[in-house]
Amino acid sequence: MQALLELLWRGRVALFWVVLQVLSLSLYIRSVESLRQEWLSFLEAGTVALHRALNWVSQPLLAMRLYRELEAQNAHLLEALSTQMEATGPVVVPLHVWGTIHPPKPYAFIPVHAVYQTLHARKNYLLIDAGSEAGIYPGLVVVSARGLVGFIAETTATYSKVLPLFHENVQMTVQTARSGYLGLTTWKDHPTFNEVVVLYVPLYAPIEVGEEVWTAPQSTLAPAGLRIGRIVQALPEPAQGFQRLIVRTYLDWFQLGSLFVMKPASP
């Protein structure tokens, strides 16, 4: 033990030098790592600044390009619309939208086009390209070649807002085509498009899956006999004494097709 201590004492200078070298190497490694982190932070900040600068510079160019694309699309749509409006061919009237019940008075069918519609909303609406200048006013019925679409709610000179069957506040009296039982449509709390629920159908009513549902003569919103859809499910509710019907509509909200506003013909 004494010999080891004497050896260390004799080599104290060398040992002290080794300790200093280790400390200096450790400090050097730490300084290099710190410098590396600072350099990476500087590069990241510079990259972000450069990206923002390029984005700021390119925004006017992108805006001009988008404006030109929209201008070209608008010109194309206006040309197509003018060609369609100037067409002299016969207008196809959707007579098969009626069931066997016919309205007591004749109707004129005004062809219109959908320019906007909401998606995945509870209070859906449709915007059509005709308004008061075309003789359209609130309360008129909108149909497609398949069946009932909705009702005119508001009008301007050139546009109208339509509330469709797929609106949580739209309710209408309907009847089953074969048995003639009445019910009330609703879309509230029913998340599926292209389906409506018919409430208050008597529990004893002999309902068959596949039976058609039409607007009823008692409806104050639409003339009787307009086709709505077919029953896909009947859900009895014995505690309430009614059954609830799920009706798959002929109307496809995602593929409207040709639209018509039904207006009572002048006598």
C-alpha positions in Angstrom: 0.0 0.0 0.0 2.9 2.3 0.9 4.6 1.6 -2.4 1.4 2.4 -4.3 1.1 5.7 -2.6 4.7 6.5 -3.3 4.2 5.6 -7.0 1.2 7.8 -7.3 3.0 10.7 -5.6 5.9 10.4 -8.0 3.6 10.3 -10.9 1.3 13.1 -9.6 2.2 15.4 -12.5 1.3 12.9 -15.1 -1.9 12.0 -13.3 -2.8 15.6 -13.0 -2.2 16.0 -16.7 -4.5 13.1 -17.6 -7.3 14.5 -15.4 -6.9 17.9 -17.1 -7.0 16.2 -20.5 -10.2 14.3 -19.6 -11.9 17.5 -18.3 -10.9 19.4 -21.4 -12.1 16.6 -23.7 -15.4 16.6 -21.8 -15.8 20.3 -22.1 -15.0 20.1 -25.8 -17.6 17.5 -26.5 -20.2 19.5 -24.6 -19.3 22.7 -26.5 -19.5 20.8 -29.9 -22.9 19.4 -29.0 -24.2 22.8 -27.9 -22.8 24.4 -31.1 -24.5 21.6 -33.1 -27.8 22.3 -31.5 -27.5 26.0 -32.0 -26.6 25.4 -35.7 -29.6 23.1 -36.2 -31.9 25.7 -34.5 -30.5 28.4 -36.8 -31.0 26.2 -39.9 -34.6 25.4 -38.8 -35.4 29.1 -38.2 -33.9 30.0 -41.5 -35.8 27.4 -43.4 -39.1 28.5 -41.8 -38.3 32.2 -42.7 -37.4 31.3 -46.2 -40.6 29.2 -46.7 -42.7 32.1 -45.4 -40.9 34.6 -47.6 -41.4 32.3 -50.7 -45.1 31.8 -49.8 -45.6 35.5 -49.4 -43.9 36.2 -52.7 -45.9 33.4 -54.5 -49.3 34.3 -53.2 -50.0 37.1 -55.7 -49.0 34.7 -58.5 -51.1 31.9 -57.2 -54.0 34.3 -56.8 -53.7 35.5 -60.4 -53.6 31.9 -61.7 -56.6 31.0 -59.7 -58.5 34.1 -60.9 -57.7 33.2 -64.5 -58.9 29.6 -64.0 -62.1 30.7 -62.3 -62.6 33.3 -65.1 -62.3 30.6 -67.7 -64.6 28.2 -65.9 -67.2 31.0 -65.4 -67.0 31.8 -69.1 -67.5 28.1 -70.0 -70.5 27.8 -67.6 -72.1 31.0 -69.0 -71.7 29.7 -72.5 -73.2 26.3 -71.6 -76.1 28.0 -69.8 -76.8 30.4 -72.7 -76.8 27.5 -75.1 -79.2 25.5 -72.9 -81.5 28.5 -72.4 -81.6 29.2 -76.1 -82.5 25.6 -77.0 -85.8 25.3 -78.7 -86.4 21.6 -78.1 -89.3 20.3 -76.1 -89.2 20.3 -72.3 -89.6 16.8 -70.8 -92.3 17.0 -68.2 -91.9 14.4 -65.4 -95.5 13.0 -65.6 -94.5 9.7 -64.0 -93.8 11.7 -60.8 -97.6 11.3 -60.1 -99.2 8.3 -58.6 -102.7 7.2 -59.5 -104.1 10.2 -57.6 -104.1 13.3 -59.8 -104.4 16.9 -58.6 -107.8 18.6 -59.0 -106.2 21.4 -61.0 -103.5 21.5 -63.7 -99.9 22.5 -63.0 -97.2 24.1 -65.1 -93.7 22.6 -64.7 -90.9 25.3 -64.8 -87.5 23.7 -65.5 -84.7 24.9 -63.1 -81.2 24.0 -62.2 -79.5 23.4 -58.9 -76.6 25.8 -58.3 -75.8 24.9 -54.7 -76.8 22.4 -52.1 -75.7 21.7 -48.5 -74.2 18.3 -47.5 -74.1 16.6 -44.1 -76.2 19.3 -42.4 -79.4 18.9 -40.4 -81.0 21.9 -42.0 -80.2 21.2 -45.6 -81.3 23.5 -48.4 -81.0 23.8 -52.2 -80.4 26.9 -54.3 -82.0 27.0 -57.8 -81.4 29.4 -60.6 -84.9 30.9 -60.9 -86.8 33.4 -58.8 -89.6 35.9 -58.9 -88.8 37.0 -62.4 -89.7 33.4 -63.6 -93.0 33.6 -61.6 -91.7 31.5 -58.7 -92.8 32.4 -55.2 -92.6 30.7 -51.7 -94.8 27.7 -51.1 -94.4 26.1 -54.6 -93.3 22.5 -54.9 -90.1 21.3 -56.5 -89.9 17.9 -58.1 -87.4 15.9 -60.1 -88.0 13.2 -62.7 -88.0 10.7 -59.7 -90.3 12.3 -57.2 -90.8 15.1 -54.7 -87.7 17.2 -53.8 -89.0 20.0 -51.5 -90.6 23.4 -51.2 -89.7 26.9 -52.1 -88.9 28.8 -48.9 -87.4 32.1 -50.1 -87.0 33.9 -53.5 -85.0 36.7 -55.0 -85.4 38.0 -58.5 -83.2 35.3 -60.0 -82.7 32.6 -57.3 -84.8 30.6 -54.9 -84.1 28.6 -51.7 -85.6 25.2 -51.5 -86.2 23.2 -48.3 -85.9 19.5 -49.1 -87.4 16.4 -47.5 -84.0 16.1 -45.8 -84.5 19.0 -43.4 -85.1 18.5 -39.7 -88.0 21.0 -39.7 -89.8 19.8 -42.8 -92.9 17.6 -42.0 -95.6 16.6 -44.4 -98.7 14.5 -44.4 -98.4 11.4 -46.6 -100.3 8.1 -47.2 -99.4 4.6 -48.2 -100.3 4.0 -51.8 -102.0 0.6 -51.4 -103.8 0.8 -48.0 -104.2 4.6 -47.9 -103.1 5.0 -44.2 -101.9 8.4 -43.2 -98.7 9.4 -41.5 -96.3 12.4 -41.0 -92.8 12.5 -42.5 -89.8 13.7 -40.5 -86.0 13.7 -40.9 -85.2 14.9 -37.4 -82.9 12.5 -35.6 -82.5 10.4 -38.7 -78.9 10.7 -40.0 -79.4 8.8 -43.3 -79.7 10.7 -46.6 -82.3 9.5 -49.1 -84.5 8.2 -46.3 -87.3 9.7 -44.3 -89.3 8.5 -41.4 -93.1 8.3 -41.4 -94.6 8.6 -37.9 -98.1 8.0 -36.5 -99.1 5.1 -38.8 -101.7 3.0 -36.9 -100.2 -0.2 -35.3 -103.0 -2.3 -36.9 -102.3 -0.9 -40.5 -101.3 -3.8 -42.8 -98.0 -2.3 -44.1 -95.9 -4.2 -46.6 -92.2 -3.6 -47.4 -91.9 -2.2 -50.9 -95.2 -0.3 -50.7 -95.1 3.2 -52.2 -95.7 6.4 -50.1 -97.3 9.4 -51.7 -98.2 12.9 -50.6 -101.7 12.8 -49.1 -104.8 14.9 -50.1 -104.7 16.3 -46.5 -101.2 17.8 -47.1 -101.1 21.6 -47.1 -97.6 21.6 -48.7 -98.0 19.6 -51.9 -100.7 18.3 -54.2 -101.8 14.7 -53.5 -100.3 11.8 -55.3 -96.7 12.9 -55.7 -94.4 9.9 -55.3 -91.9 10.0 -52.4 -90.4 6.6 -52.1 -90.9 3.0 -51.0 -91.1 1.5 -47.5 -88.0 -0.5 -46.6 -88.8 -1.2 -42.9 -91.7 -1.0 -40.5 -90.9 -0.6 -36.8 -93.8 -1.3 -34.4 -94.1 0.8 -31.3 -96.8 -1.0 -29.2 -96.4 1.3 -26.2 -97.6 4.3 -28.3 -100.0 2.4 -30.5 -98.3 3.4 -33.7 -95.7 2.0 -36.1 -92.8 3.9 -37.6 -91.9 3.5 -41.3 -88.5 3.9 -42.9 -89.0 5.1 -46.5 -86.3 5.1 -49.1 -86.9 8.1 -51.2 -86.9 8.2 -55.0 -85.0 11.5 -54.6 -81.2 11.0 -54.5 -79.8 14.1 -52.8 -76.4 13.4 -54.3 -77.7 13.0 -57.9 -80.6 15.4 -58.3 -80.9 15.4 -62.1 -83.4 17.7 -63.8 -85.6 19.8 -61.5 -89.0 21.4 -62.0 -91.0 23.9 -60.0 -94.7 23.0 -60.0 -96.9 26.1 -60.4 -100.7 26.1 -60.6 -101.7 26.8 -64.2 -103.6 30.0 -64.8 -107.4 29.3 -65.5 
